[in-house]
Amino acid sequence: SGKMSGGLSVLATELLQYLLSSDEGYSDEQLKRHFGDRYTQLVPHVNELLMFNRLQLYNQGDSLYYKAIKEEAAAKFAGLG
């Protein structure tokens, strides 16, 4: 739908930039600390990133982690669909 590059919402873009700053990704707890009051607004943006293959969720111990998928990798995934 032509929304691919730069079509992300402001908060989704900010979330992606933050996640890209770590190769391991960040825990739910770290996201809460980083985004503070806005943490509760993240859910639709997390879904948005998942939809664009830009985000991976995984569990480590009893924590949920969020990890960004770099654009080159996202393009590869898109080709598979």
Sequence and secondary structure as in RCSB ss.txt:
>XXXX:A:sequence
SGKMSGGLSVLATELLQYLLSSDEGYSDEQLKRHFGDRYTQLVPHVNELLMFNRLQLYNQGDSLYYKAIKEEAAA
KFAGLG
>XXXX:A:secstr
   TTT S HHHHHHHHHHHT SS EEHHHHHHHHGGGGGG HHHHHHHHHTT EEEEEETTEEEEEE  HHHHH
HHHHH 
